[in-house]
């Protein structure tokens, strides 16, 4: 009896294998060839700073904190700088609101236009002040409270009392007006949550209680509900609060290893991430880093590049601002290898679909992807199949949510409806990741087969 049962099981197993083999013989199976180049894709990679793709770089070890207010001419010769999908610009309050309630949005409008023209999206920060760019004169003369006195050690800078309701009212009005104007703009990728202190980074000798910090953060959370927000790193409680409400995070002294007894890379950042409980924020919201100084200063000071880059990858970084300054020639290859790992990097490993299908039927499709980067994509680009021939064309979107494609393997197994109006004949089988706003291919894959229109030709299919 046992032998008979074993024989029946073996027969069933064999029959199942035969059916699968027969089905496989009727399918097209494609193993695309991987490529090893740096990919410039939306929302990730190296940012340009206060300028755009092909603009001249900063010279030496200097950069400007004041954002562009007019068109900057492209460099005559293409600069030696990574291609970029993000242009990061920031402006001071005094330039944005020269008189109370009179907002100057021309510079941000221009930056959005320039980013689009240069194949980029814009990331922005609105900044209260720094040493060279004081608070607007009208605010200082409005009756708002000052936190320091002219005779103090920092008395040459008018430091506001951040617990003053006037600060929340007036700075909050700037942010709310910006949100009403720009939230959800398809050319705007990221907005920094800028609250108090120099450059709005969230630190000051005159820190208010957390309730006042929270109120300033809430203005951004309420004003930008569609555009991704980034919380600066300095205050642990504020960092935890903003990220728990959907913001990503950024730090602005990436690479600092210069001080012997305290530096950000060894004595602050790794521990702050753990204390703030933000280790897994990257799974839903982006991480962005800004160099401390420029990379040329890292090289001059003998900083440990391996450690700096490996920490960024360990933090699941999506974008880095190197202040539009040159990468030291000795580090170019190492930095290029780093570029291939930050953000997302999608490789189609295997594609399977039927050799033939009839219009009006469901078409089974299998795709196996590898995300070889360290982060997901944070916008819901659509994985789509295109059937294309001289006699007809159809773009068929899959239900895959690629925002869930964390580093590692991802699989789409599903059936797609073939439109009834397609004529019989041979069609190109193509795939792409489409921008949800334009319905055009937007994300490059790390495989061969890319066509000029952004689709990937991967085989043919017969419509019967």
ZIQUI-V671489 format. One record per backbone hydrogen bond with DSSP energy under -0.5 kcal/mol. NH is the residue of the N-H (numbers start at 0). CO is the residue of the C=O. If there is no record, write none. Layout:
BEGIN
nh: <NH NH>
co: <CO CO>
END
This chain:
BEGIN
nh: <4 5 6 7 8 9 10 11 12 13 14 15 16 17 18 19 20 21 22 23 24 25 25 26 27 28 29 31 34 40 43 44 46 47 49 54 55 57 61 66 72 74 80 84 85 86 87 87 88 88 90 92 94 95 96 98 101 102 103 104 108 109 110 111 112 113 114 115 116 117 118 119 120 121 122 123 124 126 126 128 129 138 139 140 141 143 146 147 151 154 156 157 158 159 160 161 161 163 166 167 168 169 170 171 171 172 173 174 175 176 177 178 179 180 181 182 184 187 188 188 189 190 191 192 193 194 194 198 199 200 201 202 206 211 212 213 214 215 216 217 218 219 219 220 221 222 223 224 227 229 230 231 232 233 235 238 239 240 241 242 243 244 244 245 246 247 248 249 250 253 255 256 264 265 266 267 267 268 271 272 273 274 275 276 276 277 280 282 283 284 287 288 289 290 291 292 296 297 298 299 300 301 301 302 304 307 308 309 310 311 312 313 314 315 316 317 318 319 320 321 321 323 324 330 331 331 334 335 336 337 338 339 340 341 342 346 348 348 349 350 351 352 353 354 356 359 360 362 363 364 365 366 367 368 368 369 370 371 371 373 373 374 376 380 381 382 383 383 384 385 386 387 387 388 391 393 395 395 396 397 401 401 403 404 405 407 409 411 412 413 415 417 418 421 424 426 427 428 429 429 430 431 433 433 434 438 441 442 445 446 447 450 453 455 456 456 457 457 458 460 461 462 462 463 463>
co: <0 1 2 3 4 5 6 7 8 9 10 11 12 13 14 15 16 17 18 19 20 21 22 23 352 26 350 29 445 38 40 317 319 85 87 51 72 323 58 89 70 53 78 43 45 120 47 85 86 122 124 126 91 91 92 101 98 100 95 102 104 105 106 107 108 109 110 111 112 113 115 114 84 186 86 189 88 90 124 196 132 135 135 136 138 138 158 158 148 151 153 155 156 157 144 159 205 160 163 163 164 165 166 166 167 168 169 170 171 172 173 174 175 176 177 178 181 184 121 186 121 227 123 229 191 192 199 128 196 197 195 195 203 208 208 209 210 211 212 213 214 215 216 216 217 218 219 222 188 190 247 192 249 200 233 234 235 236 237 238 239 240 241 242 241 228 285 230 287 289 252 254 255 262 262 262 263 263 267 268 269 270 271 272 273 272 277 279 280 280 248 318 250 320 253 290 293 293 294 295 296 297 298 297 302 303 304 305 306 307 308 309 310 312 311 286 286 44 288 46 319 46 321 327 327 328 330 331 332 333 334 335 337 337 316 369 346 367 367 29 365 27 363 25 461 417 357 415 361 413 351 411 349 366 409 346 407 344 369 340 342 342 401 378 433 380 381 431 395 429 393 385 427 391 388 386 384 393 394 382 380 399 400 401 403 370 368 366 410 364 362 360 416 418 462 460 387 458 385 427 455 383 381 431 439 434 432 432 345 444 32 454 450 430 448 454 428 455 428 426 354 424 460 356 461>
END
